[in-house]
Every structure is written in C-alpha cells, then in structure tokens.
Amino acid sequence: MIKFTTVANTDGKITQFTVDGHSGYAESGSDIVCASVSSAVWLTINGIEKQNLAKLSYEERDGFVKCIISDKSEGADIMLDSLVMFIAELSGQYKEFLKFTQM
C-alpha cells in the first residue's frame, strides 16, 4: 500500500508531503495506481521547482519521496492543492492500495 501524507501549517497550507510504499495493485510496469501517484508527485515537484514557485528540498529512494516546501508563492499552493485533490480522489477509488492522510 502507498501511504501519502501531507503536513500543513496553521493556515492549512501544505509544508511537506511524504509518499511511502508500493501499491501492490499490479506488477511493476503495469501498476496504474503507482504510476498515477508517481506522475502527480513528480509533476508537482518539477513544476514548482522549474517555475521557482518555492524552495524545495526532497529525499527520494525506491518507494519513498519526502518533500519539504518553504518560501512558497500562491502558484506553489495551487499546485500542491491540486496534488492533494488528485490523491484524495485516487485514494477514494483505490482504498486498498492508497491511503491518504492529512496532518
């Protein structure tokens, strides 16, 4: 199961997110849950980074990404909110394979 967790500040704005695990939905290369989560996460990280919308630091290894976001613009918040909406919807459709937690 993939565990996707966000941490927000007192204003409800995301300051970090963590993705941990593999979904187990299908074999590697055919796993649509893993591919969807991975694509959304890297689209968000790369978009924020390439557009200089925030300062990012992230750690990555097999089945794990932790991203810490600081000095954000409104554009970064929009991208992060979009990521959260997508993951929330996906976790509703694939409950056995993706757990979404907001802190």
CNS distance restraints for C-alpha pairs under 8 A (distance, minus, plus):
assign (resid   1 and name CA) (resid  21 and name CA) 5.90 0.50 0.50
assign (resid   1 and name CA) (resid  22 and name CA) 5.37 0.50 0.50
assign (resid   1 and name CA) (resid  23 and name CA) 4.11 0.50 0.50
assign (resid   1 and name CA) (resid  24 and name CA) 6.24 0.50 0.50
assign (resid   1 and name CA) (resid  96 and name CA) 7.08 0.50 0.50
assign (resid   1 and name CA) (resid  97 and name CA) 4.60 0.50 0.50
assign (resid   1 and name CA) (resid  98 and name CA) 5.54 0.50 0.50
assign (resid   1 and name CA) (resid  99 and name CA) 7.17 0.50 0.50
assign (resid   2 and name CA) (resid  19 and name CA) 6.77 0.50 0.50
assign (resid   2 and name CA) (resid  20 and name CA) 5.58 0.50 0.50
assign (resid   2 and name CA) (resid  21 and name CA) 4.54 0.50 0.50
assign (resid   2 and name CA) (resid  22 and name CA) 5.06 0.50 0.50
assign (resid   2 and name CA) (resid  23 and name CA) 4.92 0.50 0.50
assign (resid   2 and name CA) (resid  34 and name CA) 7.86 0.50 0.50
assign (resid   2 and name CA) (resid  97 and name CA) 6.17 0.50 0.50
assign (resid   2 and name CA) (resid  98 and name CA) 4.73 0.50 0.50
assign (resid   2 and name CA) (resid  99 and name CA) 6.18 0.50 0.50
assign (resid   3 and name CA) (resid  18 and name CA) 7.79 0.50 0.50
assign (resid   3 and name CA) (resid  19 and name CA) 5.70 0.50 0.50
assign (resid   3 and name CA) (resid  20 and name CA) 5.15 0.50 0.50
assign (resid   3 and name CA) (resid  21 and name CA) 6.35 0.50 0.50
assign (resid   3 and name CA) (resid  98 and name CA) 5.99 0.50 0.50
assign (resid   3 and name CA) (resid  99 and name CA) 4.87 0.50 0.50
assign (resid   3 and name CA) (resid 100 and name CA) 6.13 0.50 0.50
assign (resid   3 and name CA) (resid 101 and name CA) 7.71 0.50 0.50
assign (resid   4 and name CA) (resid  17 and name CA) 7.21 0.50 0.50
assign (resid   4 and name CA) (resid  18 and name CA) 5.71 0.50 0.50
assign (resid   4 and name CA) (resid  19 and name CA) 4.53 0.50 0.50
assign (resid   4 and name CA) (resid  20 and name CA) 6.55 0.50 0.50
assign (resid   4 and name CA) (resid  87 and name CA) 7.93 0.50 0.50
assign (resid   4 and name CA) (resid  98 and name CA) 7.35 0.50 0.50
assign (resid   4 and name CA) (resid  99 and name CA) 6.10 0.50 0.50
assign (resid   4 and name CA) (resid 100 and name CA) 4.88 0.50 0.50
assign (resid   4 and name CA) (resid 101 and name CA) 6.29 0.50 0.50
assign (resid   5 and name CA) (resid  17 and name CA) 5.49 0.50 0.50
assign (resid   5 and name CA) (resid  18 and name CA) 5.20 0.50 0.50
assign (resid   5 and name CA) (resid  19 and name CA) 6.56 0.50 0.50
assign (resid   5 and name CA) (resid 100 and name CA) 5.90 0.50 0.50
assign (resid   5 and name CA) (resid 101 and name CA) 4.72 0.50 0.50
assign (resid   5 and name CA) (resid 102 and name CA) 5.69 0.50 0.50
assign (resid   5 and name CA) (resid 103 and name CA) 7.31 0.50 0.50
assign (resid   6 and name CA) (resid  14 and name CA) 6.58 0.50 0.50
assign (resid   6 and name CA) (resid  15 and name CA) 7.71 0.50 0.50
assign (resid   6 and name CA) (resid  16 and name CA) 5.84 0.50 0.50
assign (resid   6 and name CA) (resid  17 and name CA) 4.22 0.50 0.50
assign (resid   6 and name CA) (resid  18 and name CA) 6.47 0.50 0.50
assign (resid   6 and name CA) (resid 101 and name CA) 6.46 0.50 0.50
assign (resid   6 and name CA) (resid 102 and name CA) 4.87 0.50 0.50
assign (resid   6 and name CA) (resid 103 and name CA) 5.93 0.50 0.50
assign (resid   7 and name CA) (resid  14 and name CA) 5.68 0.50 0.50
assign (resid   7 and name CA) (resid  15 and name CA) 5.80 0.50 0.50
assign (resid   7 and name CA) (resid  16 and name CA) 5.27 0.50 0.50
assign (resid   7 and name CA) (resid  17 and name CA) 6.11 0.50 0.50
assign (resid   7 and name CA) (resid 102 and name CA) 6.18 0.50 0.50
assign (resid   7 and name CA) (resid 103 and name CA) 4.76 0.50 0.50
assign (resid   8 and name CA) (resid  12 and name CA) 5.16 0.50 0.50
assign (resid   8 and name CA) (resid  13 and name CA) 4.98 0.50 0.50
assign (resid   8 and name CA) (resid  14 and name CA) 4.07 0.50 0.50
assign (resid   8 and name CA) (resid  15 and name CA) 5.24 0.50 0.50
assign (resid   8 and name CA) (resid  16 and name CA) 7.04 0.50 0.50
assign (resid   8 and name CA) (resid 102 and name CA) 7.69 0.50 0.50
assign (resid   8 and name CA) (resid 103 and name CA) 6.25 0.50 0.50
assign (resid   9 and name CA) (resid  13 and name CA) 5.48 0.50 0.50
assign (resid   9 and name CA) (resid  14 and name CA) 6.43 0.50 0.50
assign (resid   9 and name CA) (resid  15 and name CA) 6.43 0.50 0.50
assign (resid  13 and name CA) (resid  77 and name CA) 6.93 0.50 0.50
assign (resid  14 and name CA) (resid  69 and name CA) 7.71 0.50 0.50
assign (resid  14 and name CA) (resid  77 and name CA) 7.33 0.50 0.50
assign (resid  14 and name CA) (resid  80 and name CA) 6.94 0.50 0.50
assign (resid  14 and name CA) (resid  81 and name CA) 7.93 0.50 0.50
assign (resid  15 and name CA) (resid  68 and name CA) 6.00 0.50 0.50
assign (resid  15 and name CA) (resid  69 and name CA) 5.06 0.50 0.50
assign (resid  15 and name CA) (resid  70 and name CA) 6.60 0.50 0.50
assign (resid  16 and name CA) (resid  66 and name CA) 7.34 0.50 0.50
assign (resid  16 and name CA) (resid  67 and name CA) 5.41 0.50 0.50
assign (resid  16 and name CA) (resid  68 and name CA) 4.31 0.50 0.50
assign (resid  16 and name CA) (resid  69 and name CA) 5.65 0.50 0.50
assign (resid  17 and name CA) (resid  66 and name CA) 5.87 0.50 0.50
assign (resid  17 and name CA) (resid  67 and name CA) 5.45 0.50 0.50
assign (resid  17 and name CA) (resid  68 and name CA) 6.79 0.50 0.50
assign (resid  18 and name CA) (resid  64 and name CA) 7.39 0.50 0.50
assign (resid  18 and name CA) (resid  65 and name CA) 5.64 0.50 0.50
assign (resid  18 and name CA) (resid  66 and name CA) 4.32 0.50 0.50
assign (resid  18 and name CA) (resid  67 and name CA) 6.39 0.50 0.50
assign (resid  19 and name CA) (resid  63 and name CA) 7.49 0.50 0.50
assign (resid  19 and name CA) (resid  64 and name CA) 5.44 0.50 0.50
assign (resid  19 and name CA) (resid  65 and name CA) 5.13 0.50 0.50
assign (resid  19 and name CA) (resid  66 and name CA) 6.43 0.50 0.50
assign (resid  20 and name CA) (resid  63 and name CA) 5.65 0.50 0.50
assign (resid  20 and name CA) (resid  64 and name CA) 4.51 0.50 0.50
assign (resid  20 and name CA) (resid  65 and name CA) 6.65 0.50 0.50
assign (resid  21 and name CA) (resid  63 and name CA) 4.82 0.50 0.50
assign (resid  21 and name CA) (resid  64 and name CA) 6.30 0.50 0.50
assign (resid  22 and name CA) (resid  34 and name CA) 6.68 0.50 0.50
assign (resid  22 and name CA) (resid  63 and name CA) 5.85 0.50 0.50
assign (resid  23 and name CA) (resid  31 and name CA) 7.78 0.50 0.50
assign (resid  23 and name CA) (resid  33 and name CA) 6.52 0.50 0.50
assign (resid  23 and name CA) (resid  34 and name CA) 5.95 0.50 0.50
assign (resid  23 and name CA) (resid  97 and name CA) 4.74 0.50 0.50
assign (resid  23 and name CA) (resid  98 and name CA) 6.34 0.50 0.50
assign (resid  24 and name CA) (resid  31 and name CA) 7.52 0.50 0.50
assign (resid  24 and name CA) (resid  97 and name CA) 6.60 0.50 0.50
assign (resid  25 and name CA) (resid  31 and name CA) 5.74 0.50 0.50
assign (resid  25 and name CA) (resid  32 and name CA) 7.48 0.50 0.50
assign (resid  25 and name CA) (resid  33 and name CA) 6.67 0.50 0.50
assign (resid  25 and name CA) (resid  34 and name CA) 7.91 0.50 0.50
assign (resid  25 and name CA) (resid  97 and name CA) 6.35 0.50 0.50
assign (resid  26 and name CA) (resid  30 and name CA) 5.82 0.50 0.50
assign (resid  26 and name CA) (resid  31 and name CA) 4.55 0.50 0.50
assign (resid  26 and name CA) (resid  32 and name CA) 7.60 0.50 0.50
assign (resid  27 and name CA) (resid  31 and name CA) 5.86 0.50 0.50
assign (resid  31 and name CA) (resid  35 and name CA) 6.19 0.50 0.50
assign (resid  32 and name CA) (resid  36 and name CA) 5.89 0.50 0.50
assign (resid  33 and name CA) (resid  37 and name CA) 6.24 0.50 0.50
assign (resid  33 and name CA) (resid  90 and name CA) 7.99 0.50 0.50
assign (resid  33 and name CA) (resid  94 and name CA) 7.66 0.50 0.50
assign (resid  33 and name CA) (resid  97 and name CA) 7.46 0.50 0.50
assign (resid  33 and name CA) (resid  98 and name CA) 7.78 0.50 0.50
assign (resid  34 and name CA) (resid  38 and name CA) 5.96 0.50 0.50
assign (resid  35 and name CA) (resid  39 and name CA) 5.91 0.50 0.50
assign (resid  36 and name CA) (resid  40 and name CA) 6.17 0.50 0.50
assign (resid  37 and name CA) (resid  41 and name CA) 6.08 0.50 0.50
assign (resid  37 and name CA) (resid  87 and name CA) 7.09 0.50 0.50
assign (resid  38 and name CA) (resid  42 and name CA) 6.13 0.50 0.50
assign (resid  39 and name CA) (resid  43 and name CA) 5.90 0.50 0.50
assign (resid  40 and name CA) (resid  44 and name CA) 6.18 0.50 0.50
assign (resid  40 and name CA) (resid  83 and name CA) 6.42 0.50 0.50
assign (resid  40 and name CA) (resid  86 and name CA) 7.86 0.50 0.50
assign (resid  41 and name CA) (resid  45 and name CA) 6.22 0.50 0.50
assign (resid  41 and name CA) (resid  83 and name CA) 7.11 0.50 0.50
assign (resid  42 and name CA) (resid  46 and name CA) 5.75 0.50 0.50
assign (resid  43 and name CA) (resid  47 and name CA) 5.77 0.50 0.50
assign (resid  44 and name CA) (resid  48 and name CA) 6.08 0.50 0.50
assign (resid  44 and name CA) (resid  79 and name CA) 6.17 0.50 0.50
assign (resid  44 and name CA) (resid  80 and name CA) 6.84 0.50 0.50
assign (resid  44 and name CA) (resid  83 and name CA) 6.89 0.50 0.50
assign (resid  45 and name CA) (resid  49 and name CA) 6.03 0.50 0.50
assign (resid  45 and name CA) (resid  56 and name CA) 7.94 0.50 0.50
assign (resid  46 and name CA) (resid  50 and name CA) 5.76 0.50 0.50
assign (resid  47 and name CA) (resid  51 and name CA) 5.98 0.50 0.50
assign (resid  48 and name CA) (resid  52 and name CA) 5.95 0.50 0.50
assign (resid  48 and name CA) (resid  53 and name CA) 5.02 0.50 0.50
assign (resid  48 and name CA) (resid  54 and name CA) 6.28 0.50 0.50
assign (resid  48 and name CA) (resid  75 and name CA) 7.96 0.50 0.50
assign (resid  48 and name CA) (resid  76 and name CA) 5.85 0.50 0.50
assign (resid  48 and name CA) (resid  79 and name CA) 7.50 0.50 0.50
assign (resid  49 and name CA) (resid  53 and name CA) 6.50 0.50 0.50
assign (resid  49 and name CA) (resid  54 and name CA) 6.82 0.50 0.50
assign (resid  49 and name CA) (resid  55 and name CA) 7.36 0.50 0.50
assign (resid  49 and name CA) (resid  56 and name CA) 6.95 0.50 0.50
assign (resid  53 and name CA) (resid  72 and name CA) 6.00 0.50 0.50
assign (resid  53 and name CA) (resid  73 and name CA) 5.37 0.50 0.50
assign (resid  53 and name CA) (resid  74 and name CA) 7.87 0.50 0.50
assign (resid  53 and name CA) (resid  75 and name CA) 6.19 0.50 0.50
assign (resid  53 and name CA) (resid  76 and name CA) 5.25 0.50 0.50
assign (resid  54 and name CA) (resid  69 and name CA) 6.55 0.50 0.50
assign (resid  54 and name CA) (resid  70 and name CA) 5.97 0.50 0.50
assign (resid  54 and name CA) (resid  71 and name CA) 5.28 0.50 0.50
assign (resid  54 and name CA) (resid  72 and name CA) 4.24 0.50 0.50
assign (resid  54 and name CA) (resid  73 and name CA) 6.16 0.50 0.50
assign (resid  54 and name CA) (resid  76 and name CA) 6.32 0.50 0.50
assign (resid  55 and name CA) (resid  69 and name CA) 5.82 0.50 0.50
assign (resid  55 and name CA) (resid  70 and name CA) 5.18 0.50 0.50
assign (resid  55 and name CA) (resid  71 and name CA) 5.80 0.50 0.50
assign (resid  55 and name CA) (resid  72 and name CA) 6.88 0.50 0.50
assign (resid  56 and name CA) (resid  67 and name CA) 6.78 0.50 0.50
assign (resid  56 and name CA) (resid  68 and name CA) 5.73 0.50 0.50
assign (resid  56 and name CA) (resid  69 and name CA) 4.82 0.50 0.50
assign (resid  56 and name CA) (resid  70 and name CA) 6.55 0.50 0.50
assign (resid  57 and name CA) (resid  67 and name CA) 5.81 0.50 0.50
assign (resid  57 and name CA) (resid  68 and name CA) 5.33 0.50 0.50
assign (resid  57 and name CA) (resid  69 and name CA) 6.79 0.50 0.50
assign (resid  58 and name CA) (resid  65 and name CA) 6.94 0.50 0.50
assign (resid  58 and name CA) (resid  66 and name CA) 5.39 0.50 0.50
assign (resid  58 and name CA) (resid  67 and name CA) 4.24 0.50 0.50
assign (resid  58 and name CA) (resid  68 and name CA) 6.17 0.50 0.50
assign (resid  59 and name CA) (resid  64 and name CA) 7.87 0.50 0.50
assign (resid  59 and name CA) (resid  65 and name CA) 5.62 0.50 0.50
assign (resid  59 and name CA) (resid  66 and name CA) 5.24 0.50 0.50
assign (resid  59 and name CA) (resid  67 and name CA) 6.61 0.50 0.50
assign (resid  60 and name CA) (resid  64 and name CA) 5.67 0.50 0.50
assign (resid  60 and name CA) (resid  65 and name CA) 4.53 0.50 0.50
assign (resid  60 and name CA) (resid  66 and name CA) 6.67 0.50 0.50
assign (resid  61 and name CA) (resid  65 and name CA) 6.63 0.50 0.50
assign (resid  72 and name CA) (resid  76 and name CA) 5.83 0.50 0.50
assign (resid  72 and name CA) (resid  77 and name CA) 7.00 0.50 0.50
assign (resid  73 and name CA) (resid  77 and name CA) 6.65 0.50 0.50
assign (resid  74 and name CA) (resid  78 and name CA) 6.25 0.50 0.50
assign (resid  75 and name CA) (resid  79 and name CA) 6.32 0.50 0.50
assign (resid  76 and name CA) (resid  80 and name CA) 6.13 0.50 0.50
assign (resid  77 and name CA) (resid  81 and name CA) 5.95 0.50 0.50
assign (resid  78 and name CA) (resid  82 and name CA) 6.14 0.50 0.50
assign (resid  79 and name CA) (resid  83 and name CA) 6.25 0.50 0.50
assign (resid  80 and name CA) (resid  84 and name CA) 6.27 0.50 0.50
assign (resid  81 and name CA) (resid  85 and name CA) 6.21 0.50 0.50
assign (resid  82 and name CA) (resid  86 and name CA) 6.17 0.50 0.50
assign (resid  83 and name CA) (resid  87 and name CA) 6.15 0.50 0.50
assign (resid  84 and name CA) (resid  88 and name CA) 5.94 0.50 0.50
assign (resid  85 and name CA) (resid  89 and name CA) 6.19 0.50 0.50
assign (resid  86 and name CA) (resid  90 and name CA) 6.11 0.50 0.50
assign (resid  87 and name CA) (resid  91 and name CA) 5.92 0.50 0.50
assign (resid  87 and name CA) (resid 100 and name CA) 7.10 0.50 0.50
assign (resid  88 and name CA) (resid  92 and name CA) 6.30 0.50 0.50
assign (resid  88 and name CA) (resid 100 and name CA) 6.44 0.50 0.50
assign (resid  89 and name CA) (resid  93 and name CA) 6.57 0.50 0.50
assign (resid  90 and name CA) (resid  94 and name CA) 6.12 0.50 0.50
assign (resid  90 and name CA) (resid  98 and name CA) 7.68 0.50 0.50
assign (resid  91 and name CA) (resid  95 and name CA) 5.22 0.50 0.50
assign (resid  91 and name CA) (resid  97 and name CA) 7.61 0.50 0.50
assign (resid  91 and name CA) (resid  98 and name CA) 5.13 0.50 0.50
assign (resid  91 and name CA) (resid  99 and name CA) 6.03 0.50 0.50
assign (resid  91 and name CA) (resid 100 and name CA) 6.33 0.50 0.50
assign (resid  94 and name CA) (resid  98 and name CA) 6.02 0.50 0.50
assign (resid  95 and name CA) (resid  99 and name CA) 6.48 0.50 0.50
